[in-house]
Amino acid sequence: MNTTHQQINYPQWMTQLANPQQWSAFMQQSPMDFGAAAKQAADMGAMIDPATMSKLQNDYLEESTRLWQAFASGNIPEIKDRRFSAPAWHDHPLHAYNAAMYLLNARFLTSMADAVSAKPKAKQRIRFAVEQMIDAMSPANFLATNPEAQKKILDTNGESITNGIAHMLEDIRKGRITHTDEHAFEVGKNVATTEGAVIYENSLFQLIQYKPLTQSVYERPLLIVPPCINKFYILDLQPANSLVRYAVEEGHTVFLISWRNADESLAETRWDDYVEDAVMNAIQIVQKISKQEKINALGFCIGGTLLATALAVLAARGENPVASLTLLTAFLDFSDTGVIDVFVDEMQVSMREQSMGKAGVMPGREFTSTFSSLRPNDLVWNYVGSNYLKGETPPPFDLLYWNADATNLPGPMFCWYLRNTYLENNLKEPGKLIVAGEKVDLGKINAPAFVYASREDHIVPWQSAYASVKLLNPKKPAQNHFVLGASGHIAGVINPPAKKKRSFWTNDKLAADAEQWLDKAVEHPGSWWTEWSGFLASHAGKKVAAPRKPGSAVFKAIEPAPGRYVKEKSE
């Protein structure tokens, strides 16, 4: 087997930058050498003001001189960075100096990127590339410059490096970095354990109905549309942090779409198919089983985009099947997609369309790699250091196990989504898109909306999620309720009340601007789930006896939850 570094599915810049020789060259550059980097930026259409560059160079020279004098005197510089918090970095002046110089170089490069005068997208890309290079070149990432890893080799008589090589070879075989002890989890055994049954399936999805945990339930059921880019059990990890179980405990009859992990049999599947044959189909099945004209519906991330599209199509057909709509960290307006925007332009989208726009499969491992590159210190280099350099086995963590359980998407569906949302932002324009034969107008969805965003979300910036309140119920904006939670895209959503962690913000008066809304919002300790529970209950109808068995005479139980589809691997 050829065990080259490139066989692991790292982004290309990581394989090019992450080696000791380039790190050494980086450490040896002087302030004037960084001027060459400024010239390269200028060649990309970016400019740095000469006066600003001169000041940055002078500041760099002054600080580097101070660090060198401290090192020559045997003094240990103060280092405030968790990558260098272990005693080994502070026990010897050389290691401390190495880390301090790296941090100085990192600050200089970041300041230089910030000083670039360029169009916003070009500047964003320059900043992103610089940040990736900085993170990749940390001395913590290389055995030759990591005193923790060197000490562990001595302490374990070489066992740590043996284990590290074994971990690296195993990850090369898998094509990805291992973030957790994957042998500690099994879908349906200790994750995705809420009891229920699959009551319908087609080539795109299985529909799960969960067993009630209360004697009576609200008459209107809840349909959950999770993201098709991930496995659904992020909403049902463990009983203590399961949004699915929480909703069931609150007295709701919960149905959930479990997406098929796309293979070649779905290579020609389109966005329209996901909307009509999956989401719209599921809505109609839940209506029939519950015998309710209106149900409640929740969409998470791209599941929210699919759900809103489906409801707009139904509205165009004169149908209004939901009593309420909940969107969790979901895009409807793609004006600001955050850092992901660096991956999307006409050239990239056209390349995807040429390769898989008519038929093909988008591998889930590419999504995993891309999302890891958005947080490289946490999801890449942290594990390079612990797994490979120190030979440690990562501890079991259900969320990271889910994060590695990638999902493939059909190429045509993915390409349509990429062009019409991230690239051209067509979904928000009334009537511009035709889906399932109907013009899409989100403003025609007639249902009270609960829109949730996470304040530190790097995938769906909260201001972009807030933009949904302008698109939904434009004639009745008071029907919209926006809630902002603490933390990020996943941790902010999965925040059960019993944990008594984090906080959330509310403001019943919607403002034209997201920041204006936040200025007058009230912060509440704990989980936003309780706020959502009150909203959902107010639209769920009266209480009735809980169903004694899942499905109906037509839609009979096929197999126990979580079903077969969620267990299919993309690797």
MARMARMI-974476 format. One record per residue (C-alpha): residue in one letter; x, z, y. Coordinates in Angstrom, 1 decimal, decimal comma. Example, Ala and Ser with C-alpha at 12.3 -4.5 7.8 and 13.67 -1.06 7.14 Angstrom:
2
PT  type       x       z       y
PT     A    12,3     7,8    -4,5
PT     S    13,7     7,1    -1,1
//
This chain:
571
PT  type       x       z       y
PT     M     0,0     0,0     0,0
PT     N     1,2    -0,8     3,5
PT     T     0,8     2,5     5,3
PT     T     1,4     1,3     8,9
PT     H    -0,2     3,2    11,8
PT     Q    -2,2     0,1    12,7
PT     Q    -4,3     0,4     9,5
PT     I    -6,1     3,4    11,0
PT     N    -8,9     2,3    13,2
PT     Y    -7,5     3,6    16,4
PT     P    -8,1     1,6    19,6
PT     Q    -5,3    -0,9    20,2
PT     W    -3,8     1,0    23,2
PT     M    -3,2     4,0    21,0
PT     T    -1,2     2,1    18,4
PT     Q     0,8     0,5    21,2
PT     L     1,5     3,7    23,2
PT     A     1,7     6,5    20,7
PT     N     5,3     6,4    19,5
PT     P     8,3     8,6    20,5
PT     Q    10,3     5,7    22,0
PT     Q     7,7     4,9    24,6
PT     W     7,2     8,6    25,2
PT     S    10,9     9,0    25,9
PT     A    10,9     6,0    28,3
PT     F     7,9     7,5    30,1
PT     M     9,7    10,9    30,5
PT     Q    12,8     9,3    31,9
PT     Q    11,1     7,2    34,6
PT     S    11,9     8,1    38,2
PT     P     9,4     7,9    41,1
PT     M    10,8     4,5    42,0
PT     D    10,2     3,2    38,5
PT     F     6,6     4,1    38,9
PT     G     6,6     1,6    41,8
PT     A     6,8    -1,1    39,1
PT     A     3,5     0,2    37,7
PT     A     2,0    -0,2    41,2
PT     K     3,2    -3,8    41,2
PT     Q     1,5    -4,4    37,8
PT     A    -1,7    -2,9    39,3
PT     A    -1,4    -5,3    42,2
PT     D    -1,1    -8,2    39,8
PT     M    -4,5    -7,1    38,4
PT     G    -6,0    -7,4    41,8
PT     A    -5,4    -3,8    42,8
PT     M    -3,4    -2,5    45,7
PT     I    -1,9     0,8    46,7
PT     D    -1,3     1,6    50,3
PT     P     2,5     1,8    50,8
PT     A     2,3     5,0    52,8
PT     T     0,2     6,7    50,1
PT     M     2,7     5,5    47,5
PT     S     5,6     6,8    49,5
PT     K     4,0    10,2    49,8
PT     L     3,3    10,3    46,0
PT     Q     6,9     9,4    45,3
PT     N     8,2    12,1    47,7
PT     D     5,9    14,7    46,2
PT     Y     7,0    13,8    42,7
PT     L    10,7    13,9    43,6
PT     E    10,3    17,3    45,2
PT     E     8,4    18,8    42,2
PT     S    10,7    17,3    39,6
PT     T    13,7    18,7    41,5
PT     R    12,1    22,1    41,5
PT     L    11,4    21,9    37,7
PT     W    15,0    20,8    37,0
PT     Q    16,5    23,6    39,0
PT     A    14,3    26,1    37,2
PT     F    15,3    24,7    33,9
PT     A    19,0    24,7    34,8
PT     S    18,5    28,4    35,7
PT     G    16,9    29,2    32,4
PT     N    13,5    29,9    33,9
PT     I    10,3    29,2    32,1
PT     P     7,9    27,2    34,2
PT     E     4,2    28,2    34,2
PT     I     2,2    25,8    32,1
PT     K    -1,6    25,8    32,3
PT     D    -2,8    23,4    29,7
PT     R    -4,4    24,4    26,3
PT     R    -2,3    21,8    24,5
PT     F     0,8    23,9    25,3
PT     S    -0,7    27,4    25,0
PT     A     1,1    28,4    21,8
PT     P     4,1    30,8    22,2
PT     A     6,5    28,1    20,8
PT     W     6,1    26,1    24,1
PT     H     7,1    29,1    26,2
PT     D     9,9    30,6    24,0
PT     H    12,5    28,1    25,0
PT     P    13,2    26,5    28,4
PT     L    13,7    23,0    27,0
PT     H    10,2    22,9    25,4
PT     A     8,6    24,4    28,5
PT     Y    10,4    21,9    30,8
PT     N     9,4    19,0    28,5
PT     A     5,7    20,0    28,8
PT     A     6,0    20,7    32,5
PT     M     7,6    17,3    33,2
PT     Y     4,9    15,6    31,1
PT     L     2,2    17,3    33,2
PT     L     3,9    16,3    36,4
PT     N     4,1    12,7    35,3
PT     A     0,5    12,8    34,3
PT     R    -0,5    14,1    37,7
PT     F     1,5    11,4    39,4
PT     L     0,0     8,6    37,3
PT     T    -3,5    10,0    37,8
PT     S    -3,0    10,2    41,6
PT     M    -1,6     6,7    41,6
PT     A    -4,7     5,4    39,8
PT     D    -6,9     7,3    42,2
PT     A    -5,1     5,7    45,1
PT     V    -5,7     2,1    43,9
PT     S    -7,7     0,0    46,2
PT     A    -9,8    -2,3    44,0
PT     K   -13,4    -3,2    43,1
PT     P   -15,1    -0,2    41,5
PT     K   -15,1    -1,7    37,9
PT     A   -11,4    -2,7    38,2
PT     K   -10,5     0,8    39,5
PT     Q   -12,5     2,4    36,7
PT     R   -10,6     0,4    34,1
PT     I    -7,3     1,2    35,6
PT     R    -8,2     4,9    35,7
PT     F    -9,4     4,8    32,1
PT     A    -6,2     3,0    30,9
PT     V    -4,0     5,5    32,7
PT     E    -5,8     8,4    31,2
PT     Q    -5,5     7,0    27,7
PT     M    -1,8     6,5    28,2
PT     I    -1,3    10,0    29,5
PT     D    -3,2    11,6    26,7
PT     A    -1,4     9,5    24,1
PT     M     2,1    10,4    25,4
PT     S     1,7    14,2    25,3
PT     P     4,8    15,8    23,7
PT     A     2,3    17,7    21,5
PT     N     1,6    14,4    19,7
PT     F     5,1    13,8    18,2
PT     L     7,1    15,8    15,7
PT     A    10,3    15,3    17,7
PT     T     8,9    17,1    20,8
PT     N     6,4    19,6    19,3
PT     P     8,0    23,0    18,7
PT     E     4,8    24,3    17,0
PT     A     5,1    21,7    14,3
PT     Q     8,8    22,2    13,9
PT     K     8,4    25,9    13,5
PT     K     5,7    25,4    10,9
PT     I     8,0    23,2     8,8
PT     L    10,6    26,0     8,7
PT     D     8,0    28,7     8,1
PT     T     6,4    26,8     5,1
PT     N     9,7    25,5     3,7
PT     G     8,6    21,9     4,4
PT     E     5,1    22,3     2,9
PT     S     3,4    21,6     6,2
PT     I     5,0    18,2     6,6
PT     T     4,2    17,3     3,0
PT     N     0,5    18,2     3,6
PT     G     0,6    16,3     6,9
PT     I     1,8    13,1     5,2
PT     A    -0,9    13,5     2,6
PT     H    -3,6    14,0     5,3
PT     M    -2,3    10,9     7,1
PT     L    -2,3     8,7     4,0
PT     E    -5,9     9,8     3,1
PT     D    -7,0     9,0     6,7
PT     I    -5,3     5,6     6,4
PT     R    -7,3     5,0     3,2
PT     K   -10,6     6,0     5,0
PT     G    -9,7     4,1     8,2
PT     R   -10,4     7,1    10,5
PT     I    -9,2    10,5    11,5
PT     T   -10,7    13,5     9,6
PT     H   -12,2    16,0    11,9
PT     T   -13,6    18,5     9,5
PT     D   -13,6    19,6     5,8
PT     E   -15,9    16,8     4,6
PT     H   -16,1    18,3     1,1
PT     A   -18,0    21,3     2,6
PT     F   -21,1    19,3     3,3
PT     E   -23,7    17,3     1,5
PT     V   -26,7    15,6     3,1
PT     G   -29,9    17,2     1,7
PT     K   -28,0    20,2     0,4
PT     N   -26,6    22,1     3,4
PT     V   -27,3    19,6     6,2
PT     A   -30,7    17,8     6,7
PT     T   -32,4    20,5     4,7
PT     T   -35,8    20,9     6,4
PT     E   -38,4    20,4     3,7
PT     G   -40,5    17,3     3,7
PT     A   -41,2    13,9     2,0
PT     V   -40,6    10,2     2,6
PT     I   -44,1     8,8     2,9
PT     Y   -43,2     5,2     3,8
PT     E   -40,3     2,8     3,8
PT     N   -39,4    -0,8     4,5
PT     S   -36,1    -2,6     4,9
PT     L   -35,3    -0,9     8,3
PT     F   -36,4     2,7     8,0
PT     Q   -37,9     5,5     6,0
PT     L   -40,6     7,6     7,5
PT     I   -40,3    11,4     6,8
PT     Q   -43,2    13,9     7,1
PT     Y   -42,1    17,5     7,2
PT     K   -43,8    20,3     5,5
PT     P   -45,7    22,6     7,8
PT     L   -44,4    26,2     8,3
PT     T   -47,6    27,5     9,9
PT     Q   -51,1    27,9     8,6
PT     S   -52,5    25,9    11,5
PT     V   -51,0    23,0    13,4
PT     Y   -51,8    21,0    16,5
PT     E   -54,0    18,1    15,8
PT     R   -51,7    15,5    17,4
PT     P   -48,5    15,1    15,4
PT     L   -45,0    14,4    16,8
PT     L   -43,1    11,3    15,9
PT     I   -39,3    11,5    16,5
PT     V   -37,3     8,3    16,9
PT     P   -33,6     9,3    16,6
PT     P   -30,7     7,0    17,6
PT     C   -30,1     4,1    15,1
PT     I   -26,4     4,3    16,0
PT     N   -26,1     7,6    14,2
PT     K   -27,7     9,5    11,3
PT     F   -30,9    11,3    12,2
PT     Y   -29,7    14,7    10,9
PT     I   -28,0    15,6    14,2
PT     L   -31,6    16,9    14,8
PT     D   -31,6    18,8    11,5
PT     L   -28,1    20,1    10,9
PT     Q   -28,8    23,7     9,8
PT     P   -32,0    25,8     9,9
PT     A   -30,6    27,8    12,8
PT     N   -29,9    24,8    15,0
PT     S   -32,5    22,2    13,8
PT     L   -34,7    20,7    16,5
PT     V   -36,9    19,4    13,7
PT     R   -37,4    22,8    12,2
PT     Y   -38,1    24,3    15,6
PT     A   -40,9    21,8    16,3
PT     V   -42,4    22,5    12,9
PT     E   -42,2    26,3    13,4
PT     E   -43,9    25,8    16,8
PT     G   -46,9    24,4    14,9
PT     H   -46,4    20,6    15,1
PT     T   -46,7    18,1    12,3
PT     V   -43,5    16,3    12,6
PT     F   -42,7    12,7    11,4
PT     L   -39,3    11,2    11,8
PT     I   -37,7     7,8    11,4
PT     S   -34,7     7,7     9,2
PT     W   -32,8     4,4     9,9
PT     R   -31,4     2,2     7,2
PT     N   -27,6     1,9     7,3
PT     A   -27,4    -1,9     7,9
PT     D   -25,7    -4,1     5,4
PT     E   -25,6    -7,9     4,8
PT     S   -29,2    -7,9     3,9
PT     L   -30,0    -7,0     7,5
PT     A   -27,4    -9,4     9,0
PT     E   -30,0   -11,4    10,9
PT     T   -32,2    -8,5    12,1
PT     R   -33,1    -8,6    15,8
PT     W   -33,9    -6,0    18,5
PT     D   -37,5    -7,2    18,2
PT     D   -37,6    -6,3    14,5
PT     Y   -36,5    -2,8    15,3
PT     V   -39,2    -2,5    17,9
PT     E   -42,1    -4,0    16,0
PT     D   -41,3    -3,5    12,3
PT     A   -39,9     0,0    12,8
PT     V   -41,0     1,9    15,9
PT     M   -44,4     0,3    16,5
PT     N   -45,0     0,3    12,7
PT     A   -44,2     4,1    12,5
PT     I   -46,5     4,9    15,4
PT     Q   -49,4     3,1    13,7
PT     I   -48,7     4,8    10,4
PT     V   -48,6     8,3    12,0
PT     Q   -51,9     7,5    13,7
PT     K   -53,5     6,5    10,4
PT     I   -52,2     9,6     8,5
PT     S   -53,2    12,0    11,2
PT     K   -56,4    10,1    12,1
PT     Q   -55,5    10,6    15,8
PT     E   -55,8     7,9    18,4
PT     K   -53,0     9,4    20,3
PT     I   -49,8    11,1    19,1
PT     N   -46,8    12,7    20,8
PT     A   -43,5    10,8    20,6
PT     L   -39,8    11,7    21,2
PT     G   -36,8     9,3    21,5
PT     F   -33,2    10,5    21,5
PT     C   -30,5     8,3    23,1
PT     I   -30,9     4,6    22,0
PT     G   -34,0     5,9    20,0
PT     G   -35,5     6,6    23,4
PT     T   -34,7     3,1    24,6
PT     L   -36,3     1,7    21,5
PT     L   -39,4     3,9    21,8
PT     A   -39,9     3,1    25,5
PT     T   -39,6    -0,6    24,7
PT     A   -42,1    -0,3    21,9
PT     L   -44,6     1,6    24,1
PT     A   -44,2    -1,1    26,8
PT     V   -45,0    -3,8    24,2
PT     L   -48,1    -1,9    23,1
PT     A   -49,2    -1,4    26,7
PT     A   -49,0    -5,2    27,2
PT     R   -51,3    -5,5    24,3
PT     G   -53,7    -3,0    25,8
PT     E   -52,8    -0,1    23,5
PT     N   -51,8     3,4    24,7
PT     P   -51,0     5,3    21,5
PT     V   -49,1     8,4    22,9
PT     A   -50,4    11,5    24,6
PT     S   -46,9    12,3    25,8
PT     L   -43,4    10,8    25,8
PT     T   -40,2    12,8    25,5
PT     L   -36,8    11,1    26,2
PT     L   -33,6    13,0    25,4
PT     T   -30,3    11,7    27,0
PT     A   -31,7     8,2    27,0
PT     F   -31,1     5,1    29,1
PT     L   -33,9     3,0    30,6
PT     D   -31,9     2,1    33,8
PT     F   -28,4     1,0    32,9
PT     S   -27,1     0,8    36,5
PT     D   -24,5     3,5    35,8
PT     T   -23,4     3,7    32,2
PT     G   -20,4     5,9    33,0
PT     V   -17,0     5,4    31,3
PT     I   -18,5     3,2    28,6
PT     D   -18,7     0,5    31,2
PT     V   -15,0    -0,2    30,7
PT     F   -15,8    -1,7    27,3
PT     V   -18,6    -4,0    28,6
PT     D   -18,1    -7,3    30,5
PT     E   -19,1   -10,9    30,0
PT     M   -16,1   -11,8    28,0
PT     Q   -16,5    -8,9    25,6
PT     V   -20,2    -9,5    25,1
PT     S   -19,7   -13,2    24,6
PT     M   -17,1   -12,6    22,0
PT     R   -19,5   -10,3    20,1
PT     E   -22,3   -12,9    20,4
PT     Q   -20,0   -15,6    19,1
PT     S   -18,9   -13,5    16,1
PT     M   -22,2   -11,8    15,1
PT     G   -24,9   -12,9    17,6
PT     K   -26,8   -14,9    14,9
PT     A   -25,8   -13,0    11,8
PT     G   -23,4   -10,2    10,9
PT     V   -23,0    -6,5    10,9
PT     M   -21,5    -4,3    13,6
PT     P   -19,4    -1,7    11,6
PT     G   -20,2     1,9    12,4
PT     R   -16,5     2,8    12,3
PT     E   -16,1     0,8    15,6
PT     F   -18,7     3,0    17,3
PT     T   -16,9     6,1    16,0
PT     S   -13,5     4,8    17,3
PT     T   -15,0     3,9    20,7
PT     F   -16,7     7,3    21,2
PT     S   -13,5     9,0    20,1
PT     S   -11,5     7,1    22,8
PT     L   -13,9     8,6    25,4
PT     R   -12,5    12,1    24,5
PT     P    -9,1    11,4    23,0
PT     N    -7,6    14,8    23,4
PT     D   -10,5    16,4    21,6
PT     L   -11,3    13,8    18,9
PT     V    -7,9    12,1    18,3
PT     W    -4,7    13,8    19,4
PT     N    -5,9    17,3    18,6
PT     Y    -6,2    16,2    15,0
PT     V    -3,0    14,2    15,0
PT     G    -1,3    17,4    15,9
PT     S    -3,1    19,8    13,5
PT     N    -3,7    17,5    10,5
PT     Y    -0,5    15,4    10,5
PT     L     2,2    17,3    12,3
PT     K     1,2    20,8    11,2
PT     G    -0,4    19,8     7,9
PT     E    -3,5    21,9     8,5
PT     T    -6,9    21,2     6,9
PT     P    -9,6    21,1     9,5
PT     P   -12,3    23,8     9,1
PT     P   -15,9    22,9     8,1
PT     F   -18,1    22,0    11,1
PT     D   -21,5    20,4    10,5
PT     L   -21,6    18,6    13,9
PT     L   -18,2    16,9    13,3
PT     Y   -19,2    16,0     9,7
PT     W   -22,3    14,2    11,2
PT     N   -20,1    12,6    13,8
PT     A   -18,0    11,0    11,1
PT     D   -21,0     9,7     9,1
PT     A   -21,1     6,4    10,8
PT     T   -24,0     3,9    10,9
PT     N   -23,8     0,1    10,9
PT     L   -26,1    -2,1    13,0
PT     P   -27,2    -5,6    12,6
PT     G   -25,1    -8,0    14,7
PT     P   -28,0    -9,8    16,4
PT     M   -29,8    -6,6    17,3
PT     F   -26,6    -5,1    18,7
PT     C   -25,7    -8,1    20,7
PT     W   -29,2    -8,3    22,3
PT     Y   -28,9    -4,6    23,2
PT     L   -25,4    -5,0    24,7
PT     R   -26,3    -8,0    26,9
PT     N   -29,8    -7,0    28,0
PT     T   -29,1    -3,4    28,7
PT     Y   -25,4    -2,5    29,4
PT     L   -24,4    -5,9    30,8
PT     E   -27,4    -7,2    32,6
PT     N   -29,7    -4,1    32,9
PT     N   -32,8    -6,2    32,3
PT     L   -35,0    -3,6    30,7
PT     K   -35,8    -1,9    34,0
PT     E   -37,1    -5,1    35,6
PT     P   -40,8    -5,5    35,0
PT     G   -41,6    -8,6    33,0
PT     K   -38,0    -9,9    32,8
PT     L   -37,7    -9,3    29,0
PT     I   -39,9   -10,6    26,3
PT     V   -40,0    -8,4    23,2
PT     A   -42,2    -9,1    20,2
PT     G   -43,9   -11,8    22,2
PT     E   -44,8    -9,5    25,2
PT     K   -43,4    -9,0    28,7
PT     V   -41,9    -5,6    28,9
PT     D   -43,0    -3,4    31,9
PT     L   -42,0     0,2    31,5
PT     G   -44,3     1,1    34,4
PT     K   -47,3     0,3    32,3
PT     I   -46,6     3,1    29,8
PT     N   -49,4     5,5    30,6
PT     A   -48,3     8,9    29,3
PT     P   -46,9    12,1    30,8
PT     A   -43,1    12,0    30,3
PT     F   -40,6    14,8    29,6
PT     V   -37,1    13,5    30,5
PT     Y   -34,1    15,6    29,5
PT     A   -30,5    15,0    30,5
PT     S   -27,2    16,9    29,9
PT     R   -25,2    17,7    33,0
PT     E   -21,8    16,9    31,3
PT     D   -22,9    13,9    29,3
PT     H   -20,2    11,3    29,2
PT     I   -22,3     8,8    27,3
PT     V   -25,5     8,9    29,3
PT     P   -24,7    10,3    32,8
PT     W   -27,4    12,7    33,8
PT     Q   -28,1    10,8    37,1
PT     S   -28,9     7,7    35,0
PT     A   -31,3     9,6    32,8
PT     Y   -32,9    10,9    35,9
PT     A   -33,5     7,3    37,0
PT     S   -36,1     7,1    34,2
PT     V   -38,6     9,1    36,2
PT     K   -38,7     6,3    38,7
PT     L   -39,6     3,7    36,0
PT     L   -42,2     5,7    34,2
PT     N   -45,7     6,4    35,6
PT     P   -44,9     4,8    39,0
PT     K   -48,5     5,3    40,2
PT     K   -48,6     8,9    38,8
PT     P   -45,1    10,3    39,2
PT     A   -46,4    13,9    39,1
PT     Q   -46,9    13,2    35,3
PT     N   -43,1    13,1    34,9
PT     H   -41,1    16,3    34,2
PT     F   -37,3    16,2    34,4
PT     V   -35,1    18,9    32,9
PT     L   -31,3    19,1    33,2
PT     G   -29,4    21,1    30,5
PT     A   -25,8    22,3    30,5
PT     S   -23,0    20,8    28,3
PT     G   -22,8    17,3    26,9
PT     H   -24,6    14,5    25,1
PT     I   -24,9    16,4    21,8
PT     A   -24,2    20,1    22,5
PT     G   -26,6    20,1    25,4
PT     V   -29,4    18,8    23,2
PT     I   -28,7    20,9    20,2
PT     N   -29,1    24,3    21,9
PT     P   -31,6    26,5    20,0
PT     P   -33,2    29,4    21,9
PT     A   -32,0    32,0    19,4
PT     K   -28,4    31,4    20,3
PT     K   -29,1    32,4    24,0
PT     K   -26,4    30,0    25,1
PT     R   -26,0    27,8    28,2
PT     S   -28,7    27,2    30,7
PT     F   -31,0    24,5    32,2
PT     W   -32,4    23,5    35,5
PT     T   -35,9    22,6    36,6
PT     N   -37,5    21,4    39,8
PT     D   -41,2    20,3    39,7
PT     K   -40,8    18,3    42,8
PT     L   -39,1    15,0    41,9
PT     A   -36,7    13,6    44,6
PT     A   -35,7    10,0    45,3
PT     D   -32,1    10,9    44,4
PT     A   -30,8    12,9    41,4
PT     E   -28,5    15,0    43,5
PT     Q   -31,3    15,9    45,9
PT     W   -33,3    17,0    42,9
PT     L   -30,5    19,2    41,7
PT     D   -29,9    20,8    45,2
PT     K   -33,3    22,4    45,0
PT     A   -33,5    23,0    41,2
PT     V   -33,7    26,4    39,7
PT     E   -31,3    27,4    37,0
PT     H   -32,6    29,3    33,9
PT     P   -30,5    31,0    31,3
PT     G   -30,9    29,9    27,7
PT     S   -32,3    26,8    26,0
PT     W   -34,4    24,0    27,4
PT     W   -36,3    23,9    24,1
PT     T   -38,8    26,5    25,3
PT     E   -39,6    24,4    28,4
PT     W   -40,1    21,4    26,2
PT     S   -42,2    23,4    23,7
PT     G   -44,6    24,3    26,5
PT     F   -44,9    20,7    27,6
PT     L   -45,5    19,4    24,1
PT     A   -48,1    22,0    23,3
PT     S   -50,1    21,1    26,5
PT     H   -50,5    17,5    25,1
PT     A   -50,9    18,3    21,4
PT     G   -54,6    19,0    21,3
PT     K   -56,4    21,8    19,5
PT     K   -55,2    23,7    16,4
PT     V   -56,4    22,6    13,0
PT     A   -55,6    23,6     9,4
PT     A   -52,2    22,5     8,3
PT     P   -52,1    19,5     5,9
PT     R   -51,8    20,6     2,3
PT     K   -49,7    17,6     1,2
PT     P   -47,7    14,9     3,0
PT     G   -49,0    11,4     3,6
PT     S   -52,4    10,1     2,6
PT     A   -54,2     8,2    -0,1
PT     V   -52,5     5,0     1,2
PT     F   -49,2     6,5     2,3
PT     K   -48,1     8,6    -0,7
PT     A   -44,9    10,6    -1,1
PT     I   -42,0     8,5    -2,3
PT     E   -39,2    11,0    -2,5
PT     P   -38,2    14,4    -1,0
PT     A   -36,6    14,5     2,4
PT     P   -34,1    13,6     3,6
PT     G   -34,5    10,4     1,5
PT     R   -32,1     7,8     0,3
PT     Y   -31,4     5,9     3,5
PT     V   -29,6     8,7     5,3
PT     K   -27,3     9,1     2,4
PT     E   -26,0     5,5     2,5
PT     K   -22,4     5,4     3,8
PT     S   -21,1     2,7     6,1
PT     E   -17,5     2,9     4,7
//
